[in-house]
Amino acid sequence: MAWRNFKINDCLLITTENSLKKSGKTYILEPRITKLLSFLAQNQGIVFTRDELIDEVWDGAVVSDQVVTQSIFELRKILKKLDEDHWIITIPKRGYKLDADVQQIYIDPNTGFKLEEFHSSNEHTNDNSNLGTAFPAGPMTRAFSKPDNDIPPASVSNKISNLMLNHWLFDVGILSMLVLTLVFASWANNDNAPIKDLKNPRQINIEITSSSNQLYSIAKMIESTLFSYTDYTSSLHPNSEAGKTLSLYISDNNQLHIDLYNNISHRSDFKKSLLLQSDKLYTSLNHLLNELIQTLTHDHQVTVTNAPIITDSTLLYKYLSLPDLIDDEGQVNKSYLTDINKLILNSPKNSYLLAKRYIGYAIILTLDNKETSMPNLMNYARDLVKNISLQNSLLSLPSQTLNALALNQLYQGNIDLSQHYLSLSRQQSKQSSALYYILQGKILDIKNQHKQANENYSIAKYLAPSYETEVLCKNLVFHSI
């Protein structure tokens, strides 16, 4: 029976040796990691849940989901060393898949491995007609005719010497021309060839290794904090050009593990673990976010204030457990409103929760208006505005709340006031969110500045590439051309 191995992009997975090879480097894998990567390669592009991976890779053995999570984490660490960490894609709340070019290779154990077996048939052939014209033979391999008897021996010797000299000079000339051609071709290729594998040092991929609501909410919180305090652009959507990867996972003992890996220098810039305790959650997360921002900005004078927004640890713990507004299938998660309303009942004066509810309902109204209505949205807006009016300064509000106020004024047709709130939102953050650019685009559309509006929509789609963003750019508040 032939051994089945895989060529994955530029790497070779030898299952019988538990090894992964690339560019002369070999990494020995644990058998479970080999089996995991082999299974994903065999089913390239297919999303598997952790339960399905347990059934297929661990043969249904009694293991916890954390074993799968940890195995994926370890596999990614190895792939990072090979600059191939973008292979394993996390599909939030669904599972994992392998996104790479895969070629199965069958090796006969009796004959062993041959390099030619990696190439397609059109790259290797025994047809000598494809080899081109043979290079001129060297002077010592050339045949000469027997000299005539009429020619004196000395003349024959001189004639042969001259002939050999001519051939030698011809060969030197051909070799010189060939060398010059190769040097020029190499110079031209190096001068004009695009730089491969160029990474954006200001782009961060945020990867979560499980589908828990809590981990996803923490990832979104980190993304928002990076926008507020740094020049880094971050996303939960895979991007092979990202200069850094921020990996998050929660272990069985409820510890959050965070690892910021530099894809350019191939080293870890920041590692941290913390226990997610409901009574100390705000303090722990605020401290974690401060350390992360200071590491990225190289400035220990930067202080992140109220990064988690919700300062009550118990309420924050419940907030992080909220389901995502849009599920993995792009459908509205109707339990989101039910759950956030329960939190608001316990904390009716929390403006951030009121803003999240208002924005969430507006998004649901835009995506799926079967169970929503404009009167309900107006009621949520009144609750938000009433609460905000009790506060002393708009400048103390987070940008998300100011965006909610801008959206409310846009629905009411108050363009100038909507623009005012967006301007305040821009002052509160180093960078703006996708929602900010969508609202800015809507205002420009109303002013018939459609070109500038489309530029804002393009930025929103870049920051949050999803079907939801596409629909909001077109249909939030009104239909844009």
N, C-alpha and C positions, 0 to 999 in steps of 0.2 A: 504494500500500500504506500502511495506517495505521501511525503510530508507536505502539509499545506502551510505556506508562509505568506507574508503579505509585503508588498511594496506600498507604503503610505506616503504620498508626496515623494520626498527625497530620502525617506528612511526605509530601512529593511527590518521587519519584525521576523526573527527566527524563533518559532514557537518551540522547537526541540531544544534550543539552547537557552530559552528564557532571556533573549537579548534583543536590544533595539540598537541599530547601527545607522550612523550618518556621518559622511565625510571623514571616514577613518576612525571615528569615535564609537565606542561600544559601551552600552549601559546594560548591566544585568538587572533583570526584573524579578520580583517575587512571582511565583507561579500563578497566584490569584490575579496579579496585575497583568501578566501575560494573557491569561484566559479572558480577562475583561476587555483588554484592547483587541484581542483576536476576535471576540464576539462582535464588538462594535464595528470593527473593520469589515467583517463578513456581512454585516447588516448596515452598511454605510448609509447615512441620511435618514435612518428610521429612529424615531424617538421612543425610548424605553423608560418606563417608570422604575423606581427602585425595586418594587415587588417583582416586576418582570425580570430585572437583572438578577435578583436572588434566585428565581426559578431557573433561568438559563445558565448563568455563570456559576452560581453556587449550588446548582442542581437541586434547588428547593430546600437546602439545608436550613436549619433553624438558626438564622442570624438576624440581627437587628438592622434597621434602615441605616444606622450610623456606620455599619461596616461598609456599606456601599458608598456612603458619603465620604468616609475616610479613604477608601480605595480610589475614588475619583480624584480626591485632593492629592493623594500621593502620585497618581499617574500624571496629573497636571504639573507637579513639581519636576518630574523627570522630563516631561515634554518642554518645559521652560528652558531647561539646560540645552535642549536641541533647537531652541527658538521655534518650537512648533506648538506652543501652548494654546493656539487658537483652534486646535483640532476638536477638543471636547466642548460642545456647546450645551449650556444649561438652558432648558426651556422652563421658565418659572412656572411652578405648580404643576408641571407635567413630568419632566424627567431629563434625560440626557441623550445626545446623539453625537455621532462622529461626522464631522464636515471636512472631508479631505478626499483627494484622488486616491483610490484604492485599486490595486491590481493583485489578484491572487496568483501565487506562484506554487506550482507543484514540483517537488524535487524527488527524484528517484533515489532512495537511500542506497542503492547499489552503485550508482554512478556518481553520486554527490552533487554538489552545487556548481553551476556554471554561470558566469556573469552574463553571458549572452541571453540567458533565459529571462532576464529582466526587460529586454528590449522587444519592441514589436517587430513583426516579421519584416516589415518594410525598411527597418533600420540595419538589418544584417542579412546578407545574402552571399552565396558562393558564386554568383555570376560574375565572372571576371570582367564582363563588359562594363560593369559599373565602376571599375577601378580606375578608368581613364588611361591615358597614354603612359607607358612605363618611362621612368626617368632614365636619361642616357646612362649607359654602363660606364664604369670607370675605365681608364686607359689600359690597365693590365688585363681586363677581361675581353678586350677586343681581338678579333681574328684578323690576321694579315695574310695576303697572298704570298705564295712562295716566290722569291725573286727570280727574274729571268736569268738564264745562263749567260746571256749576252751582256748583262750589266756587271761591271766589275764589283768585287766584294766591297771595296771601300765606298763606292757610290751607293750600293744597296744599303750599307750600314748608315750612311748619311741620310738617305731618303727615309729609312725607317725612323731614325732619330727625329727628323723634321716632322714626319707624320705624327709620331707620338707627342711631340711638343705641341703641334697644332691641336690635337685632340685634348691634351691636358689644358691648354689655354681656353679651349671651347668649354670644357667642363667647369673650369674656374669661373668663366663668365656666366654660365647658366646658374651655378650655385650662388654667385653674387646677386644676380637678378632675383633669384628665388628668395634669398634672405631679405633683400630690400623690400620685396613685395609683402613678405610676411610681417616685417617690422611696420611698414606703412599701414597694412590692414589692421594690425593689432592696435596701432596708435589711433586710427580712425574709429575703431569700435569702442575703445576706451573713452574717447573724447565725446562720442555721440550716444553711447549706450545709456539708458536710464538707470538711475541708482535703484537697486533692488532692496526690498525689505526695509525701506526707509520708515522709521517710526516717528510718530508725533509725540515729542516729549511732554506736551501739554494735554494729552488725551489719556484718560483713565478708563479702563474697563472695570466695571464692578460686577463681580461674579459671585453668585450665591449657589451653594451646593445642596440646598434642600428647598422644598416648596412651602415651608412654613410661613404663615402670615407675619409672624413676628420678625423673622429674618428679612423678609421682603420689605417690611416697613422700616427696619433699621437701615437697609441699603438705600431706600429712598431718602431717609433722613440724612445720611452721609452725602448723598448726591446733592441735596438742597444746601447743605452746609458748605460743600466745596464751591458751589455757585456763589454763595454769599461772601465767602472770605478768601477765595483764591482766583487765579486766572485759569485754573484747570477746567477743561470740559470733561464731564463724566457721563457715562451712560451704562444702563444695564443690558444694552444690546451689544452683541459681540462686534468687535472692530479689530481686524488684524493689524491695523496701523497704530494702535494705541501704544504709547511709550511706557505705560505702567498698567499693572493689573492688580486690583484690590479684591482679594478673595475673602469671603465671609462664610463661616459655618458655625452652627451651634451643636456642641457635643451633648452626649446623653446626660451629663451632670449639669445641663443648662448653662454651660460656659460659652460665651461668644469668643470666637477666635478670628482675628483679623491679620492679614498678611499683605503688605504692599510690596509687590515685586516689580523691579525695574527691568523692563524688557530690552533696554538698550545696554545697560552695564551688566545684566544677568546676575543680579544680586537682590537680596531683600532689603528694602529701605526702612521698613517699619513692621514690627510684629508686636501684637498685644493680645492678651486674653483677659476677660473679666466675667465675673459671675453675674448673671441677670437676676438680681434680687428685686422683687416688687417694691420693697420699702426703701431701696437705695438706688433705684434705677436712674433717676435724673442726675444725681451726682456722678455716678459711674460713667454714664454716656457723655455727659458734659466734659468730664476729664479726658475721656478717650478722644473726643472730637478735638479738644484743644491740642493734645499731643500730635494728632494726625495733621492738623493744619499747620502747626509749628514745624513739623518735619518737612512738609511740602514747601512752605514759604521760607524756611531757614531763618525764621524770625521769631524769637521767643518773647518778643514784646506784643505779638498778636494775641489777643484774648477773645475767645469765642464766648459770647454772652447769650444765654438762653437758647443754645443751639437746638435742643429738643423742643423748644417753644412751650410745651406743657411742663410746668415746673413741679407739679404734684406727681410724685413717683408712682403712687398707686393708680392714678388716672392715666399716667403715661404708659404704664404696663398694659392696661386695658386697651388703650388707643393703638399700641403696636400690634395687638392681636386682631385688629379689624381686618376683615377680608379686603382684597383689592377691589376697586370699583369696577374694573374690567377684567374678566377672567381670561384664561389662556386661549380660549376660542374666539376672543374678541366680542363676547357677549356681556351685557350688563349684569352685574352681580347684585340681585335685588336685595340680598341680605345686608348689603353695605349700609343703606339708609336706615334699616331697622336697628342695626347695631350702633350706628353713630348717634341716632336719636336717644338710645338708652344712655349713652355717655353724657349727652347734653342734659337729660333729665337730672342727672346727678351733679352736673356742673353747668347750670344755665347761663352763667356769665362769662364763660370761656370764649372769647372772641375768635380764637383760632379754630375751635371746633365748629362754631357757627359759620365761619368762612368756608371751612372744608365741606360742610353740609351743603351750603349754598352752591359752591362750585360743582360739587358732585351731582347735585340735582340738575343743574344747568347742562352738564355733560350728558346725563341720562336723558333729559328732555330732547337733546340734539340727536343722540344716537338711537333712542328707542322711546317714543312718546306714547306708547300704548298704556302705560300705567302712571303717567305723569301729567301735570297740567300747569299752565302758566300761573293760575291763582296760587297754587302751592308754592311755586318759586317766589312769587311776590311776598307771601307770608314769611318765607325763610329770609328774604331780603330785609323785611321790616324788623325781624328779630335781630339780625346782624347790625343794622344801622342804629337801632335803639340802644344796643349794647355799646357800640362805638361812641355814641354821643355822650356817654357817661365818662369817657376817658379824657384825660387832660390834653394829650397831644397825639396827632396822627403820626408823628415821627417815631413814636414808641412802638408802632405796629409793625409786625413782620411783613415782608413783601407779598407773601401769599394772601394775607388779609386785605392789603391795599389793592391787589389784583381783583379780589372778589368785589370790593367797592367799585372799582372801575367797570367791571362787568355789569353790575347792577345799574350804574348810570348809563351804560351803553344800551341796555334794554329799554331804558326810559327815554332815550334819545338825547340825553344831556352830554353832548360830545365834549364840550370844554371841561366839564367837571370830570368826565371819564379820563381825559388826557391828564388832568391835574393829579389824579390818583396814580396813574401810571408813572408820571414823573417822580412822585414820592417813592413809588416802588423801586424805580431805577436807582434812586439815591441810597436805598437801604441795602443794596447788594452790589457786589463787584460785577456780577453777571446777572442776566435776566433769564427767566424760565421760558419754556415753550408757550405757556399760556400768555405771558406778557407780549410776546411777538405776535401771537394770534390776535389779541385785542388791539395791538398797535396797527396791525394790518387792516382790521375792520374799520378803524377810524380813518385810515388813509383811503380805504375804498369809498367811504361816505364822502370824502373830499375829492373823489374822482382822481386820486393819485394812484392808479391801479398798478403801475410799474413798481413803485415803492412798496405798495401793499404786498405784491407777489414776492418781493425780496424778503419781507418779514415772514411770510408764510414759509418760504424756503428755509429760513433760519430755524423756525419752529420744527419743521420736519427733520432737519438735521439733528437738532437737540433731542427730539423724541420721535424717532422713526417708527411709526405704527399706524395701523388703520384708523385708530381713534383720532390721531392728530390730523390725518388726511380729511376726515369727516368734519372735524371742528373747524379747520381752515375754510372749508366750503360753507358750512351750514350753521355755525354758532351765531346766535342772534338773528342773522339774515343770511340769505344765500349769496355768496360772492361769485362773481363771474370768473 
